[in-house]
Amino acid sequence: MINPITETINSKEAVLFIYGNLSEVTRQFAEMLKYCKRKNLHVVDVFFETSSIKSYEEKCFNQLLDYIKHNKGKFAVVFYSRQDFNKFPLTHKLSPFRYTGRIDLHFAKDNVII
């Protein structure tokens, strides 16, 4: 028998954001998927960039923002680590979504949620 209350609480959609060279992205993606499985997060989309060109990384990040803006509900936005998150120059654009409760930030390597 399925408990609808438990199922509702545990089901949460996640979007992943990864950038770096191809080998980093591949390794980080695998670790992030394991993290999502442990946390019962259903991955609905992945935003990644394997180029080191800043304009491409910004375009990818803006696609993530558009996704959050146009999809209702609460999301877990998963980054590989807080260190990567703090290095990325546009992460301040996620603040309004955090403060309104639309997203939680997850850091797979650090096993931290903010």
MMTF fields as JSON, N, C-alpha, C and O atoms, coordinates in Angstrom:
{
  "mmtfVersion": "1.0.0",
  "mmtfProducer": "UNKNOWN",
  "numBonds": 455,
  "numAtoms": 456,
  "numGroups": 114,
  "numChains": 1,
  "numModels": 1,
  "chainsPerModel": [1],
  "groupsPerChain": [114],
  "chainIdList": ["A"],
  "bondAtomList": [4, 2, 8, 6, 12, 10, 16, 14, 20, 18, 24, 22, 28, 26, 32, 30, 36, 34, 40, 38, 44, 42, 48, 46, 52, 50, 56, 54, 60, 58, 64, 62, 68, 66, 72, 70, 76, 74, 80, 78, 84, 82, 88, 86, 92, 90, 96, 94, 100, 98, 104, 102, 108, 106, 112, 110, 116, 114, 120, 118, 124, 122, 128, 126, 132, 130, 136, 134, 140, 138, 144, 142, 148, 146, 152, 150, 156, 154, 160, 158, 164, 162, 168, 166, 172, 170, 176, 174, 180, 178, 184, 182, 188, 186, 192, 190, 196, 194, 200, 198, 204, 202, 208, 206, 212, 210, 216, 214, 220, 218, 224, 222, 228, 226, 232, 230, 236, 234, 240, 238, 244, 242, 248, 246, 252, 250, 256, 254, 260, 258, 264, 262, 268, 266, 272, 270, 276, 274, 280, 278, 284, 282, 288, 286, 292, 290, 296, 294, 300, 298, 304, 302, 308, 306, 312, 310, 316, 314, 320, 318, 324, 322, 328, 326, 332, 330, 336, 334, 340, 338, 344, 342, 348, 346, 352, 350, 356, 354, 360, 358, 364, 362, 368, 366, 372, 370, 376, 374, 380, 378, 384, 382, 388, 386, 392, 390, 396, 394, 400, 398, 404, 402, 408, 406, 412, 410, 416, 414, 420, 418, 424, 422, 428, 426, 432, 430, 436, 434, 440, 438, 444, 442, 448, 446, 452, 450],
  "bondOrderList": [1, 1, 1, 1, 1, 1, 1, 1, 1, 1, 1, 1, 1, 1, 1, 1, 1, 1, 1, 1, 1, 1, 1, 1, 1, 1, 1, 1, 1, 1, 1, 1, 1, 1, 1, 1, 1, 1, 1, 1, 1, 1, 1, 1, 1, 1, 1, 1, 1, 1, 1, 1, 1, 1, 1, 1, 1, 1, 1, 1, 1, 1, 1, 1, 1, 1, 1, 1, 1, 1, 1, 1, 1, 1, 1, 1, 1, 1, 1, 1, 1, 1, 1, 1, 1, 1, 1, 1, 1, 1, 1, 1, 1, 1, 1, 1, 1, 1, 1, 1, 1, 1, 1, 1, 1, 1, 1, 1, 1, 1, 1, 1, 1],
  "groupList": [{"groupName": "MET", "atomNameList": ["N", "CA", "C", "O"], "elementList": ["N", "C", "C", "O"], "formalChargeList": [0, 0, 0, 0], "bondAtomList": [1, 0, 2, 1, 3, 2], "bondOrderList": [1, 1, 2], "singleLetterCode": "M", "chemCompType": "L-PEPTIDE LINKING"}, {"groupName": "ILE", "atomNameList": ["N", "CA", "C", "O"], "elementList": ["N", "C", "C", "O"], "formalChargeList": [0, 0, 0, 0], "bondAtomList": [1, 0, 2, 1, 3, 2], "bondOrderList": [1, 1, 2], "singleLetterCode": "I", "chemCompType": "L-PEPTIDE LINKING"}, {"groupName": "ASN", "atomNameList": ["N", "CA", "C", "O"], "elementList": ["N", "C", "C", "O"], "formalChargeList": [0, 0, 0, 0], "bondAtomList": [1, 0, 2, 1, 3, 2], "bondOrderList": [1, 1, 2], "singleLetterCode": "N", "chemCompType": "L-PEPTIDE LINKING"}, {"groupName": "PRO", "atomNameList": ["N", "CA", "C", "O"], "elementList": ["N", "C", "C", "O"], "formalChargeList": [0, 0, 0, 0], "bondAtomList": [1, 0, 2, 1, 3, 2], "bondOrderList": [1, 1, 2], "singleLetterCode": "P", "chemCompType": "L-PEPTIDE LINKING"}, {"groupName": "THR", "atomNameList": ["N", "CA", "C", "O"], "elementList": ["N", "C", "C", "O"], "formalChargeList": [0, 0, 0, 0], "bondAtomList": [1, 0, 2, 1, 3, 2], "bondOrderList": [1, 1, 2], "singleLetterCode": "T", "chemCompType": "L-PEPTIDE LINKING"}, {"groupName": "GLU", "atomNameList": ["N", "CA", "C", "O"], "elementList": ["N", "C", "C", "O"], "formalChargeList": [0, 0, 0, 0], "bondAtomList": [1, 0, 2, 1, 3, 2], "bondOrderList": [1, 1, 2], "singleLetterCode": "E", "chemCompType": "L-PEPTIDE LINKING"}, {"groupName": "SER", "atomNameList": ["N", "CA", "C", "O"], "elementList": ["N", "C", "C", "O"], "formalChargeList": [0, 0, 0, 0], "bondAtomList": [1, 0, 2, 1, 3, 2], "bondOrderList": [1, 1, 2], "singleLetterCode": "S", "chemCompType": "L-PEPTIDE LINKING"}, {"groupName": "LYS", "atomNameList": ["N", "CA", "C", "O"], "elementList": ["N", "C", "C", "O"], "formalChargeList": [0, 0, 0, 0], "bondAtomList": [1, 0, 2, 1, 3, 2], "bondOrderList": [1, 1, 2], "singleLetterCode": "K", "chemCompType": "L-PEPTIDE LINKING"}, {"groupName": "ALA", "atomNameList": ["N", "CA", "C", "O"], "elementList": ["N", "C", "C", "O"], "formalChargeList": [0, 0, 0, 0], "bondAtomList": [1, 0, 2, 1, 3, 2], "bondOrderList": [1, 1, 2], "singleLetterCode": "A", "chemCompType": "L-PEPTIDE LINKING"}, {"groupName": "VAL", "atomNameList": ["N", "CA", "C", "O"], "elementList": ["N", "C", "C", "O"], "formalChargeList": [0, 0, 0, 0], "bondAtomList": [1, 0, 2, 1, 3, 2], "bondOrderList": [1, 1, 2], "singleLetterCode": "V", "chemCompType": "L-PEPTIDE LINKING"}, {"groupName": "LEU", "atomNameList": ["N", "CA", "C", "O"], "elementList": ["N", "C", "C", "O"], "formalChargeList": [0, 0, 0, 0], "bondAtomList": [1, 0, 2, 1, 3, 2], "bondOrderList": [1, 1, 2], "singleLetterCode": "L", "chemCompType": "L-PEPTIDE LINKING"}, {"groupName": "PHE", "atomNameList": ["N", "CA", "C", "O"], "elementList": ["N", "C", "C", "O"], "formalChargeList": [0, 0, 0, 0], "bondAtomList": [1, 0, 2, 1, 3, 2], "bondOrderList": [1, 1, 2], "singleLetterCode": "F", "chemCompType": "L-PEPTIDE LINKING"}, {"groupName": "TYR", "atomNameList": ["N", "CA", "C", "O"], "elementList": ["N", "C", "C", "O"], "formalChargeList": [0, 0, 0, 0], "bondAtomList": [1, 0, 2, 1, 3, 2], "bondOrderList": [1, 1, 2], "singleLetterCode": "Y", "chemCompType": "L-PEPTIDE LINKING"}, {"groupName": "GLY", "atomNameList": ["N", "CA", "C", "O"], "elementList": ["N", "C", "C", "O"], "formalChargeList": [0, 0, 0, 0], "bondAtomList": [1, 0, 2, 1, 3, 2], "bondOrderList": [1, 1, 2], "singleLetterCode": "G", "chemCompType": "PEPTIDE LINKING"}, {"groupName": "ARG", "atomNameList": ["N", "CA", "C", "O"], "elementList": ["N", "C", "C", "O"], "formalChargeList": [0, 0, 0, 0], "bondAtomList": [1, 0, 2, 1, 3, 2], "bondOrderList": [1, 1, 2], "singleLetterCode": "R", "chemCompType": "L-PEPTIDE LINKING"}, {"groupName": "GLN", "atomNameList": ["N", "CA", "C", "O"], "elementList": ["N", "C", "C", "O"], "formalChargeList": [0, 0, 0, 0], "bondAtomList": [1, 0, 2, 1, 3, 2], "bondOrderList": [1, 1, 2], "singleLetterCode": "Q", "chemCompType": "L-PEPTIDE LINKING"}, {"groupName": "CYS", "atomNameList": ["N", "CA", "C", "O"], "elementList": ["N", "C", "C", "O"], "formalChargeList": [0, 0, 0, 0], "bondAtomList": [1, 0, 2, 1, 3, 2], "bondOrderList": [1, 1, 2], "singleLetterCode": "C", "chemCompType": "L-PEPTIDE LINKING"}, {"groupName": "HIS", "atomNameList": ["N", "CA", "C", "O"], "elementList": ["N", "C", "C", "O"], "formalChargeList": [0, 0, 0, 0], "bondAtomList": [1, 0, 2, 1, 3, 2], "bondOrderList": [1, 1, 2], "singleLetterCode": "H", "chemCompType": "L-PEPTIDE LINKING"}, {"groupName": "ASP", "atomNameList": ["N", "CA", "C", "O"], "elementList": ["N", "C", "C", "O"], "formalChargeList": [0, 0, 0, 0], "bondAtomList": [1, 0, 2, 1, 3, 2], "bondOrderList": [1, 1, 2], "singleLetterCode": "D", "chemCompType": "L-PEPTIDE LINKING"}],
  "groupTypeList": [0, 1, 2, 3, 1, 4, 5, 4, 1, 2, 6, 7, 5, 8, 9, 10, 11, 1, 12, 13, 2, 10, 6, 5, 9, 4, 14, 15, 11, 8, 5, 0, 10, 7, 12, 16, 7, 14, 7, 2, 10, 17, 9, 9, 18, 9, 11, 11, 5, 4, 6, 6, 1, 7, 6, 12, 5, 5, 7, 16, 11, 2, 15, 10, 10, 18, 12, 1, 7, 17, 2, 7, 13, 7, 11, 8, 9, 9, 11, 12, 6, 14, 15, 18, 11, 2, 7, 11, 3, 10, 4, 17, 7, 10, 6, 3, 11, 14, 12, 4, 13, 14, 1, 18, 10, 17, 11, 8, 7, 18, 2, 9, 1, 1],
  "groupIdList": [1, 2, 3, 4, 5, 6, 7, 8, 9, 10, 11, 12, 13, 14, 15, 16, 17, 18, 19, 20, 21, 22, 23, 24, 25, 26, 27, 28, 29, 30, 31, 32, 33, 34, 35, 36, 37, 38, 39, 40, 41, 42, 43, 44, 45, 46, 47, 48, 49, 50, 51, 52, 53, 54, 55, 56, 57, 58, 59, 60, 61, 62, 63, 64, 65, 66, 67, 68, 69, 70, 71, 72, 73, 74, 75, 76, 77, 78, 79, 80, 81, 82, 83, 84, 85, 86, 87, 88, 89, 90, 91, 92, 93, 94, 95, 96, 97, 98, 99, 100, 101, 102, 103, 104, 105, 106, 107, 108, 109, 110, 111, 112, 113, 114],
  "secStructList": [7, 7, 7, 2, 2, 2, 2, 2, 2, 2, 7, 3, 3, 3, 3, 3, 3, 3, 3, 1, 7, 2, 2, 2, 2, 2, 2, 2, 2, 2, 2, 2, 2, 2, 2, 2, 2, 2, 6, 6, 3, 3, 3, 3, 3, 3, 3, 3, 3, 7, 7, 7, 7, 2, 2, 2, 2, 2, 2, 2, 2, 2, 2, 2, 2, 2, 2, 2, 2, 2, 1, 7, 1, 7, 3, 3, 3, 3, 3, 1, 7, 2, 2, 2, 2, 2, 2, 1, 6, 6, 4, 4, 4, 4, 2, 2, 2, 2, 2, 6, 6, 1, 3, 3, 3, 3, 3, 6, 6, 6, 6, 3, 3, 7],
  "xCoordList": [0.836, 0.0, 0.885, 1.889, 0.527, 1.291, 0.705, -0.504, 1.565, 1.149, 1.277, 2.395, 0.151, 0.238, 0.943, 1.569, 0.848, 1.518, 3.024, 3.731, 3.522, 4.958, 5.455, 6.516, 4.705, 5.122, 5.219, 6.144, 4.287, 4.313, 5.513, 6.169, 5.796, 6.914, 8.249, 9.13, 8.401, 9.68, 9.926, 11.077, 8.871, 9.101, 9.456, 8.668, 10.627, 11.094, 11.878, 12.69, 11.616, 12.303, 13.628, 13.755, 14.603, 15.937, 16.423, 16.151, 17.145, 17.859, 19.333, 19.688, 20.173, 21.614, 22.292, 21.913, 23.293, 24.09, 25.556, 26.085, 26.209, 27.601, 28.359, 27.839, 29.574, 30.415, 31.858, 32.243, 32.642, 34.05, 34.476, 33.756, 35.66, 36.1, 35.336, 34.666, 35.441, 34.621, 34.823, 33.848, 36.057, 36.286, 35.712, 35.171, 35.825, 35.239, 33.722, 33.123, 33.112, 31.651, 31.16, 30.157, 31.84, 31.445, 31.531, 30.601, 32.624, 32.812, 31.808, 31.18, 31.663, 30.752, 29.297, 28.529, 28.93, 27.576, 27.256, 26.176, 28.186, 27.967, 27.79, 26.907, 28.618, 28.501, 27.202, 26.593, 26.787, 25.556, 24.333, 23.372, 24.371, 23.263, 23.162, 22.062, 24.301, 24.298, 23.722, 22.94, 24.11, 23.603, 22.074, 21.367, 21.584, 20.138, 19.394, 18.308, 19.973, 19.343, 19.259, 18.228, 20.341, 20.34, 19.316, 18.729, 19.104, 18.208, 16.777, 15.946, 16.497, 15.177, 14.786, 13.64, 15.729, 15.471, 15.322, 16.163, 14.271, 14.002, 14.593, 14.131, 15.607, 16.275, 15.382, 15.069, 14.969, 14.097, 14.834, 14.362, 15.989, 16.759, 18.203, 18.496, 19.093, 20.517, 21.016, 20.786, 21.692, 22.303, 23.805, 24.318, 24.504, 25.957, 26.662, 26.11, 27.886, 28.727, 30.13, 30.705, 30.682, 32.021, 33.073, 34.251, 32.669, 33.618, 34.11, 33.411, 35.29, 35.787, 35.527, 36.013, 34.767, 34.45, 33.333, 32.243, 33.607, 32.674, 31.307, 30.294, 31.247, 29.954, 29.072, 27.852, 29.665, 28.882, 28.367, 27.223, 29.224, 28.801, 27.659, 26.718, 27.737, 26.676, 25.379, 24.295, 25.494, 24.301, 23.642, 22.418, 24.437, 23.926, 23.238, 22.166, 23.85, 23.27, 21.96, 21.001, 21.921, 20.686, 19.578, 18.406, 19.924, 18.928, 18.363, 17.167, 19.221, 18.759, 17.778, 16.722, 18.113, 17.221, 15.877, 14.826, 15.913, 14.666, 13.826, 12.603, 14.476, 13.761, 13.035, 11.868, 13.727, 13.127, 11.977, 10.93, 12.167, 11.127, 9.855, 8.749, 10.013, 8.86, 8.213, 7.167, 8.795, 8.23, 7.852, 8.685, 6.595, 6.107, 6.507, 6.828, 6.482, 6.817, 8.146, 8.802, 8.521, 9.778, 10.809, 10.5, 12.014, 13.094, 14.27, 14.481, 15.02, 16.342, 17.315, 17.335, 18.108, 19.136, 20.43, 20.902, 20.997, 22.15, 23.417, 23.52, 24.367, 25.709, 26.644, 26.305, 27.815, 28.751, 29.296, 29.289, 29.77, 30.333, 30.079, 29.816, 30.161, 30.015, 31.162, 30.981, 32.328, 33.478, 33.207, 33.47, 32.679, 32.329, 31.25, 31.316, 30.263, 29.167, 29.702, 29.3, 30.594, 31.126, 32.032, 32.174, 32.646, 33.504, 32.68, 33.141, 31.471, 30.681, 30.106, 29.464, 30.317, 29.976, 28.475, 28.111, 27.617, 26.203, 25.283, 24.064, 25.835, 24.982, 24.096, 23.088, 24.448, 23.6, 22.208, 21.261, 22.081, 20.779, 19.8, 18.603, 20.303, 19.423, 18.804, 17.838, 19.351, 18.898, 17.399, 16.778, 16.776, 15.329, 14.518, 13.504, 14.952, 14.244, 14.438, 13.531, 15.615, 15.864, 15.018, 14.412, 14.977, 14.259, 12.75, 12.07, 12.217, 10.776, 10.433, 9.261, 11.439, 11.19, 10.973, 10.54, 11.263, 11.085, 12.168, 11.926, 13.372, 14.466, 15.212, 15.225, 15.821, 16.837, 18.121, 18.098, 19.219, 20.511, 21.127, 21.234, 21.528, 22.16, 23.579, 23.83, 24.487, 25.876, 26.263, 26.462, 26.365, 26.535, 27.823, 27.792, 28.929, 30.215, 30.242, 30.762, 29.681, 29.722, 28.559, 28.57, 27.559, 26.362, 25.708, 25.376, 25.529, 24.972, 23.767, 23.744, 22.761, 21.577, 21.432, 21.467, 21.265, 20.966, 19.758, 19.343],
  "yCoordList": [-1.174, 0.0, 1.242, 1.283, 2.246, 3.49, 4.512, 4.743, 5.108, 6.171, 7.499, 7.949, 8.142, 9.355, 10.507, 11.345, 10.554, 11.635, 11.472, 12.432, 10.275, 10.02, 10.231, 10.82, 9.759, 9.91, 11.387, 11.784, 12.191, 13.614, 14.296, 15.127, 13.956, 14.582, 14.192, 15.037, 12.932, 12.454, 12.799, 12.85, 13.036, 13.308, 14.784, 15.667, 15.033, 16.379, 16.394, 15.509, 17.407, 17.51, 18.232, 19.172, 17.771, 18.363, 18.712, 18.005, 19.812, 20.172, 20.262, 20.746, 19.798, 19.778, 20.856, 21.095, 21.503, 22.477, 22.098, 22.031, 21.849, 21.388, 22.161, 22.383, 22.564, 23.17, 22.77, 22.479, 22.762, 22.39, 21.651, 21.626, 21.044, 20.279, 18.954, 18.585, 18.258, 17.071, 15.999, 15.404, 15.74, 14.7, 15.104, 14.263, 16.396, 16.872, 16.73, 16.227, 17.176, 17.125, 15.686, 15.414, 14.777, 13.368, 12.788, 12.122, 13.036, 12.526, 13.161, 12.47, 14.471, 15.174, 14.753, 14.61, 14.56, 14.147, 12.798, 12.618, 11.864, 10.551, 10.676, 10.039, 11.49, 11.681, 12.403, 12.097, 13.347, 14.081, 13.173, 13.302, 12.264, 11.313, 10.395, 10.097, 9.949, 9.126, 9.913, 9.382, 11.172, 12.035, 12.153, 12.011, 12.411, 12.562, 11.278, 11.325, 10.155, 8.883, 8.716, 8.292, 9.049, 8.957, 9.893, 9.564, 11.043, 12.059, 11.966, 12.831, 10.929, 10.759, 11.954, 12.403, 12.462, 13.573, 13.037, 12.275, 13.432, 13.02, 14.072, 15.213, 13.689, 14.626, 14.854, 13.921, 16.116, 16.456, 17.162, 17.176, 17.749, 18.402, 18.566, 18.605, 18.66, 18.838, 19.98, 19.998, 20.921, 22.033, 21.896, 21.934, 21.736, 21.559, 22.245, 22.411, 22.636, 23.264, 22.714, 22.74, 22.213, 21.634, 22.583, 22.232, 23.754, 24.74, 25.592, 25.751, 26.132, 27.036, 28.489, 29.407, 28.696, 30.057, 30.604, 30.034, 31.709, 32.265, 32.569, 32.358, 33.057, 33.418, 32.183, 32.282, 31.02, 29.791, 29.352, 28.916, 29.471, 29.112, 30.019, 29.554, 31.309, 32.248, 31.906, 31.982, 31.536, 31.162, 29.933, 29.876, 28.973, 27.757, 28.103, 27.578, 28.977, 29.383, 30.135, 29.943, 30.981, 31.709, 30.755, 31.013, 29.668, 28.646, 28.006, 27.724, 27.775, 27.253, 28.238, 27.829, 29.519, 30.532, 30.572, 30.665, 30.502, 30.481, 29.268, 29.359, 28.146, 26.924, 27.104, 26.735, 27.666, 27.875, 28.876, 28.676, 29.942, 30.971, 30.423, 30.794, 29.539, 29.079, 27.804, 27.401, 27.175, 25.951, 26.197, 26.567, 25.986, 26.212, 25.041, 23.956, 25.276, 24.223, 24.507, 25.511, 23.617, 23.746, 22.806, 21.659, 23.291, 22.52, 22.423, 23.281, 21.376, 21.274, 21.564, 20.846, 22.596, 22.904, 22.332, 22.745, 21.38, 20.636, 21.103, 21.072, 21.533, 21.855, 20.782, 20.064, 20.675, 19.66, 20.006, 19.161, 21.24, 21.61, 23.083, 23.869, 23.443, 24.855, 25.672, 26.838, 25.074, 25.78, 26.189, 27.329, 25.255, 25.585, 26.657, 27.582, 26.529, 27.49, 28.885, 29.863, 28.982, 30.283, 30.9, 32.121, 30.085, 30.588, 31.13, 32.009, 30.611, 30.987, 32.383, 32.63, 33.301, 34.709, 35.042, 36.113, 34.198, 34.55, 33.929, 34.077, 33.25, 32.527, 33.444, 32.993, 34.708, 35.649, 35.771, 36.18, 35.418, 35.485, 34.43, 34.505, 33.454, 32.438, 32.9, 32.303, 33.948, 34.402, 34.67, 34.218, 35.377, 35.611, 34.314, 34.248, 33.302, 32.013, 31.29, 30.608, 31.438, 30.834, 31.501, 30.829, 32.825, 33.565, 33.366, 33.466, 33.087, 32.839, 31.365, 30.993, 30.525, 29.103, 28.284, 27.136, 28.841, 28.103, 27.049, 26.029, 27.302, 26.349, 26.127, 26.975, 24.969, 24.665, 24.413, 23.842, 24.829, 24.551, 23.34, 23.281, 22.379, 21.158, 21.106, 21.491, 20.625, 20.475, 19.022, 18.574, 18.299, 16.848, 16.423, 15.544, 17.024, 16.618, 16.88, 16.071, 18.014, 18.43, 17.854, 17.935, 17.275, 16.744, 17.825, 17.596, 19.008, 20.176, 20.694, 20.68, 21.154, 21.788, 23.155, 23.287, 24.188, 25.524, 26.106, 27.226],
  "zCoordList": [0.0, 0.0, 0.0, 0.71, -0.782, -0.883, 0.082, 0.108, 0.858, 1.765, 1.016, 0.769, 0.646, -0.159, 0.553, -0.096, 1.864, 2.589, 2.488, 2.183, 2.74, 2.648, 1.225, 1.019, 0.253, -1.14, -1.515, -2.223, -1.053, -1.369, -0.723, -1.351, 0.506, 1.207, 0.572, 0.415, 0.21, -0.308, -1.769, -2.201, -2.538, -3.954, -4.123, -3.784, -4.641, -4.869, -6.17, -6.441, -6.956, -8.233, -8.066, -7.281, -8.819, -8.757, -10.149, -11.119, -10.227, -11.443, -11.076, -10.001, -11.965, -11.71, -12.543, -13.689, -11.962, -12.692, -12.543, -11.434, -13.684, -13.693, -14.768, -15.862, -14.462, -15.486, -15.222, -14.09, -16.282, -16.171, -17.418, -18.417, -17.356, -18.525, -18.566, -17.602, -19.667, -19.904, -18.837, -18.379, -18.434, -17.429, -16.073, -15.355, -15.712, -14.452, -14.473, -13.522, -15.558, -15.673, -15.588, -14.927, -16.236, -16.215, -14.804, -14.348, -14.127, -12.761, -11.803, -11.001, -11.892, -10.994, -11.23, -10.28, -12.476, -12.807, -12.154, -11.591, -12.23, -11.609, -10.101, -9.527, -9.455, -8.009, -7.637, -6.613, -8.458, -8.192, -8.329, -7.57, -9.288, -9.429, -8.215, -7.749, -7.704, -6.484, -5.31, -4.521, -5.201, -4.14, -4.24, -3.242, -5.435, -5.632, -5.27, -4.693, -5.605, -5.265, -3.745, -3.223, -3.035, -1.569, -0.933, 0.098, -1.535, -0.971, -1.529, -1.251, -2.307, -2.93, -3.79, -3.753, -4.557, -5.467, -6.88, -7.358, -7.53, -8.903, -9.847, -9.875, -10.612, -11.524, -12.731, -13.47, -12.927, -14.046, -15.17, -16.306, -14.868, -15.919, -15.469, -14.274, -16.439, -16.173, -17.046, -18.255, -16.428, -17.15, -16.974, -15.856, -18.091, -17.981, -19.127, -20.215, -18.863, -19.859, -19.71, -18.622, -20.811, -20.771, -21.328, -21.39, -21.724, -22.222, -21.065, -20.064, -21.197, -20.163, -20.552, -19.892, -21.611, -22.047, -21.169, -21.113, -20.483, -19.492, -20.091, -19.425, -21.33, -21.915, -22.082, -21.949, -22.373, -22.486, -21.118, -20.988, -20.096, -18.746, -18.29, -17.648, -18.619, -18.25, -18.986, -18.409, -20.244, -21.019, -20.39, -20.27, -19.998, -19.366, -18.039, -17.739, -17.256, -15.974, -16.189, -15.442, -17.2, -17.512, -17.951, -17.678, -18.618, -18.962, -17.703, -17.63, -16.707, -15.423, -14.783, -14.299, -14.775, -14.199, -14.927, -14.293, -16.24, -17.019, -16.668, -16.563, -16.491, -16.131, -14.794, -14.657, -13.828, -12.51, -12.598, -11.982, -13.357, -13.497, -14.133, -13.74, -15.118, -15.897, -15.38, -15.889, -14.404, -13.84, -12.392, -11.565, -12.11, -10.743, -9.861, -10.347, -8.588, -7.646, -6.986, -7.266, -6.118, -5.391, -6.002, -6.324, -6.156, -6.758, -5.817, -4.96, -5.991, -5.395, -6.53, -7.53, -6.385, -7.37, -6.815, -5.755, -7.541, -7.041, -7.75, -8.977, -6.945, -7.418, -6.887, -5.947, -7.488, -7.034, -5.652, -4.756, -5.469, -4.166, -3.88, -4.791, -2.622, -2.247, -2.821, -3.171, -2.918, -3.467, -4.92, -5.303, -5.733, -7.117, -7.162, -7.971, -6.296, -6.223, -5.904, -6.536, -4.942, -4.538, -5.596, -5.643, -6.443, -7.52, -8.69, -9.418, -8.871, -10.041, -9.835, -8.814, -10.775, -10.538, -10.52, -10.033, -11.013, -11.14, -10.096, -10.186, -9.124, -8.179, -7.344, -6.8, -7.232, -6.491, -7.115, -6.443, -8.393, -9.06, -8.544, -8.821, -7.799, -7.216, -5.892, -5.417, -5.305, -3.987, -3.901, -2.938, -4.85, -4.724, -4.668, -3.974, -5.382, -5.384, -4.053, -3.575, -3.457, -2.138, -1.071, -0.236, -1.1, -0.058, -0.127, 0.895, -1.307, -1.434, -1.255, -1.305, -1.049, -0.817, -2.064, -1.974, -3.233, -4.482, -4.703, -5.348, -4.161, -4.357, -3.045, -2.153, -2.968, -1.965, -2.733, -3.823, -2.176, -2.802, -2.121, -0.896, -2.936, -2.443, -3.006, -4.147, -2.18, -2.598, -2.386, -1.257, -3.485, -3.433, -2.726, -1.865, -3.074, -2.484, -0.985, -0.216, -0.572, 0.825, 1.653, 2.881, 0.976, 1.631, 2.491, 3.654, 1.898, 2.584, 1.814, 0.583, 2.565, 1.968, 2.608, 3.832, 1.759, 2.287, 1.569, 1.867]
}
